[in-house]
């Protein structure tokens, strides 16, 4: 295995310049709300098809990795997730910016992203042929339980009122139910609009609830940063970057745990980075000693999201390389390129062209090393964007996010959807409800329903099917423990303090 790794590394060094190019383009793509690595790779498809198969895969893997890091930049600075997976980064990244700690938050995000990606890529490199077997153990039941981990977060991010959090989450679940039924293909609550037949579009929902609503809120103040912290933030040199690096390494256990969660979710075809980051955030919040600080600028919240969505990237390539099953949109584009070059996808890949399979993973490993040197030094300069007056930022954010809403599907209707969610998000913030809970309902609700109904079909309508598989039962136990254990621990802590 290591001999094949060295052979792959030797081949990749022949087109090493593609890796920093892919990483840089990926960071830019991820930082622009509404754009995605999938859309950009589709645009660049003629370019990648013209390359050698190894060079094309290295470029695409680098761009894919960089896009996940780039999504954290607007999420932290403006509460605008550049990608769906960065939505959880907003929970604590943006409050840190408001406290004048934007540079620190960016450094934490970049370091956690790079370490998380490096760690899981090394795991992939060492056990690539064997990890494919994990895919067979995850079915509709297991996927349903994993998504429930994220939905449980609705009650935990409620803030001061659990009732308001649950109401917002239920509202999101209702919005997520719009579109075709997953079993009978009957349109629900579409009002005859063909734009909603595929369900509530995610990108307009995300940019509306976070970006546009935040732009409306910005109009009410002069700067993003708290005026009492603005003077010290303006004078700060590299101290914030250094603090971010130190915090990331102090919480290396959280980085590894979150990366592993993202890695496992990434192996499951169709799960996606958004689910991975939400599940990781939920677990970090559940078992943290500083649970009350989550959502208020807790560095571990940024670590949980960023380490997970970057730890997921290498895991998402495993179904493609070992089984020929694309785990997401980006992997599907990669499969098209491989097929165009006549590369056998699946188990035969390791027999016919093993250097290509390992080469993709080696390229991703190098990409994360490059990301450290590109991303971390940029934290200081990027943080300065949060100093801009809101009268400039607000209209700029609205303009870019509306364009991003249009680009995702090419419908003007999606721009109106984004504005609708922007108004809803603004009202939710002013009345003490959680826009994050609504977003969780919109994104995870349809997926939970889809896997739940599939499981019931397998069991001929008998709910007992949900508890019929060993791995599924193990995940049910973990879910119950993650819900009950924090309350038990808190009870004994209070009891001990009283004594």
N, C-alpha and C positions, 0 to 999 in steps of 0.2 A: 504493500500500500504506500509506504513512504518513498519507495523507489519510483512509483508512478507519480507521486506528488512532485518529486524533483524533476522528472521528465516534463510534467505539465508546467512547472515553474520556468523551466528553461525555454519552453515554447512561448509562454506568455511574455517573457522578457523581450521577445522579438517585436511585440507591439505594445510595449509598456505605456507609451504615450496615450493610448486609448483609455486607460484607467483613470488618470486625473481628469481627462476630458469628460468622461462619463460621469464621474463624481461631481464635478463642477456643474455640469448641465443638470444633473439630478437634483442638486441642492437648490438651483434656481427654479426648476420645475416644481419641486415640493413647496417652495416658499410662495408660489403664486396660487392663491385659492381658486379652486375650480379646475385647475390643470392636474394631470396625473401622469405617472410614468407610462401607463398604458397608452394614453392618447398620444404622447410624444413619440413613443416607439412605433406606433402605427404610422405617424407622419414620416418618421425616419426609416420606415420599412424598406424602401428602395435602396437606401444607403447601407443598411445592415445586410440586405440580400446580396449586395455587391462585394461584401467582404468575404474572407475565408470564414468558415463556420466557427472556428475557435476565436478569431478576432471579434466577430459579431456577437458571440455569446459573452465575451469578456466585457465589451462595451455596454451591452444591455444589463448585465449583472451589476456593473458599476453604477449605471444610471439609476437602476432600481434601488440600490443601497443608499445612494446619495439623496434620493427623493424623500426617504423616510426621515433622514436627518433634517432636510430643508423644511419639512412641514412644521417643525417645532419653532422656527423663527417667528413667523407672524402669530403663532399661537401664544407664545410667551410675550411678545412685545405689544400686540394689539388685541389679544383675545380672539384671533381669527385663525382657526386651524387650517394650515395649508393643505393638509390631507385629512381624510376621515380618521386615520389612526392617530393624528395629533390632537383630536378633540379632547382626549383625557388630559393632555399636557396643559390645556387651558385652565384646568381646575386649580392648579397651584402655580403654574408659570406666570400667568398674568397678575395674580395678586403680588407676586414677588416684584414684578416690574412696577406696580403701583407703589410699592414700598421703596422704590429706588434701587432694587436689587436685580434689575434686568440682566446686567452683565453676568452676575453670578448664576442666574437661572439658565442663561444660554450656555455658559461653560459647563454646568452640570448636565444639561441636555446633550451637548456634544460629546462629553467624555462618557456618559452612560450609554449613548448610542454606539460609540466606537467600541467600548469594552464589551457591551452586550453582543454586538455583531461579531466581534472577534472570537469571543468565547464559544458561541453556538456554531460559528463557521468551523472552528477547530474540531468540535464534536462531529460535525457533518463530515469533515475531511477524514476523520479517524474511523468512522463507522458507516459510511455512505451505503455500502451494499446491504448492511444489516437493518438499517433504519426503515427500509421500505416495508418491512413486515409490520411496522406499527400502524400503517395505513389500514390494514385489514381489520384491525381491532376497533376502529372507530366507525360506528354506523349512526343511524338517525337518533337512536336513544342516547348515545354518548354525546353527540353534538347538541342535542336538546338540553342535557344537563349542564354542559359547558356554557351554553348561552344563558342559562339560569343564573350562573355565577355573576354575569354582567348585569342581569336584570335586578338581582338582589341589591346592587349598588344604588338603585333608585331610592330605596328607603334610607340608605346610609348617607347620601349626599343631601338629605332634606334640609340640613341646617337647623334652624330653630324650631321648625314644625314638621314632624313626620307626616302629619295629615296633609299639609300642603305639598310635600314631596310626592306622596302617593297620588294625590289628585293630578299633579303635573305629569307624573309617570303614566297614569291612566289615560290622560288626554293624548300623550304621545303614542300610546298603544292603539288608541282609536284612529289617530291619523295614519299610523303604520298599517292599519287594516284596509286602507283604501287600495283598490286595485282588484285584479282577478283573484278569486278564491283558488287556493293551491290544489284543491282536489277536483272540484267540479268546473273550474274556469268560468265562474259566474262573476261579472263585474260588481263590485261593492262600492257604494258611495262615490262613484266617479262622476255623477251628474251628466253622463253622456259625453264627457270630455275624453277624447282618445289619449290625450297627454298623460292621463292618470291610470290608464289600463294596466301599465306595468308597475303600478304602485307609486307611492309618494317618492319623488326623486330625492336622493340623499344630499347631493351637493347643494341645491338651493336651500334645503332644510338646514344644513350645517351653517352655511354662510349667512343665512337669514337670522337664525337664532343667536349666533355669536357675533358675526362681523357687523351686519347692518344694525342690529339692536344696540351693539356697543357704540357704533358711530352716532346713533341717536343720543346715547347717554353722554358721549364725548362733547356734544354741542353745549351741554349744561355746565362744562368746566373748561378751564384754560389749558390744562396739561393733563396727561395720563397719570404722571407721577404725583403723589401726594405733595402739595406745596411745602410741607414741613421737611420733606426728604429731598426736595429738588436741588437745593444748594449743595448738599454733600454728594449727591449723585453726579452733579456736573463737575465737581472737583476730582472725582475718583479716577485714578489711573488704571493700573493693571490689578489692583487689589481684588476687585470683583472676580476676575478670571481665576486668580490664584485661590480665592476662597472656594469657588465652584469646583476646581480640581481637587482641592483638599477634601471637601465634603463628599465628592463622588468616591474617593478612595477610602474614606472613613466608613462609608456605607456600601462597601464592595459586596457584602453579603446580600443586600437588597438588589444590587445590580445583577448579580448572578441568578438569584431567585427569579427576578422578573424576566431576565433573558430566557431562562429555561421554560417559563410559562409561555412566553411568546413562541419559543421554538416548538413546543408540543402542539400548540394551536396551529402553527404554520404548517405542520405535517398533514393536518386534516384538510383534504381538498375542499375548497369553497368557504372555509371558515373566515379567513381574511384578517388583516392587521388590526382593523377596528375592534373586533371581538377580543383579540389578544391583548390590546392595550387596556381595554375596559376591565377584562378579567384580572389582569395583573394589578391594576389600580385598586380593584375591589379587595384583592388579597392583601395588598400592602396596607390598605386602610384598616382592614379587619384585624390584622395582627400587629399593628404598630403601637408602640407605647405612647406615641403622640397623635392618637386618633383624632382628638379634638382640633388639631392644627391643620388637618387636611382640608383643602379648599380655602385656606387663609394664607398660603405661601409656604407650605411644607416642602422642603427639597426632596424628600423621599417620594412625594407624589409625582414630581417631574421625572425622577429616576424610574419609577415603576412604569410609567407610560413609555418613555423613550427607550429604555433597555428592552422592553417587551416588543415594541414594533420594529426594532432593528434586529433583535434576536430571532424574530419570525422570518426574516428574509431568506436565510439559508435553509430553514425548515421548509419553506414553501417550494423550494426547488426539488426537494426529495421525491414527491409524487411524480413530477415531470421526468426526472432523470431515471428513476428506477422502474416506474410503471407506465410512463407515457401519459399520465393524467395531469393536465395543468391545474395547479391549485388556485389560480386567479387569472385576472386579465393579462398581467405582465407575463406570466408563465405561458399563457396561450400564444402570445406574440412570439415568444422564444421558440415555442414548438413549431410555429409556422416557418421560422427561419431554419430550424433544424431539418424539417421535412423538405424544404426547398433545396437543401444541400444533399438530400438523400441520406441523411444520418438516421440509423435505426434507433428509435426511441423506445425505452423500456429496458427489460433485462438484457437484451442483446447488445445494448450500448456498451456494457462493461466487458463484453466478449470481443466486439469488433473494434470499438474506438474508446477504450478506457481512459486514454489521455485527455479526451475531450470532456468526459464526465468530471474527472478530477480537475481539469483546467478551469472549468466554470467556477468551482468552489475556491480554487486557488486565487482566481481573479477577484472574487468577492472578498477573500481574506486580505489581499493587497489593497482593495478599495477602502476597507475600514482603516487600514494603516494610513492611507493617504488622507482619509477624512479627519484624522486627528490633527494632521499638520495644516489642513485647509480650514477646518471649522474652529478649533479652539482659539487661534490667534485672531479670528474675526469677531469674537464675542464682544470685545471692547468697542469696535467700530459699529457693529450692528446695534448695540444697546443705545447708541446715540440717537437712533431714529425715534426712540420713545420720548425724546426731549422736544420734538417738534410741536408747535402749537396745534391744538385740536381743530382750529378753524381750517387748517391745511389737511390734517390727517383724516377728519371725518368725511369730507367729500371725496377724497382720494380713495379711501377704503370702500365707500359705497360704489364708486365707479368701477374699481377693479373687481370687486366681488360680483357685481351684476354681470360683468363680462364673463367672469369665471362660471357663473350660473348658466349662461348661454352656451359656453363652449362645451360643457359636459355632454349635452345631448343635441344641441343645435336648435332648441326651441325658444322662441321669445316668451312663450308661456312660463318657462322656468324662471325668468326674471321677475315676473309677477309673483310667482310662488316664493321667491327669495324675499321680496318686499313684504309679502303677507307674513312670513315667518319673522321678518325683522320687526314688524309692528307687534306681533304676538310676544316675541322675546323681550321687547322693551316693556310691554305691559306686565309680563311675568316678573321682571326685575323690580319694577316700581311697586308691585303688590306683594313681594316677598316669596314668590314661587320660583322654582328652580328650572331654568332653561335646559340645564344638563339632564334633568330627569325626563323632560319632553324628548330630547334628542335620543336618549337611551331607548325610550319607547318606540320612536320612529324607526330606529336602526335595528334594534334587536327583536322587537315584537314580531315582524313578519318572518324572520328567520326561526324564531322559537315556534311559531305556528306551523311553519313548513315542516320542520323536523318532527314536531309532535304528531301532526297528522300522518306523516309517513310511517312513524312508529306504530300508530294505531292501525293503519292499513295492514302492516305486517302481522299484527296480532288479531286481525279480523274484528277490530273494534274493542278488544278487551284491554283495559288500561293496565292490566297486570304485566303486559309485555314490557312496560317501562322498567320493570324490576326483574327482568329475566336473564340479563347478561352480567357476568362477573365484573367486567370493567365498568359497566354502567352502575352497578350497585356500589362499587368502590367510589365512584364519583358522587353518587347520592350521599354516601357517608361523609365525604369531604365537604360537600355543600352544607349538610346539617351541622357539621363541626364548625365550619366557618361562620355560621349564623349564631350558634348557641355559645360557643366557647368564649368569645369576647365578653358576653354578658356575665358569664360565670367568673371570668378573671376579674372583671370590674367589681363584681360583688365582693369577692374575697379581698381585693385591694382596699375597698371601703371599710370592710370589716376589720382588716388589719390596721388601718389608719385610726379607726375608732378606739382600738385597744391601746 
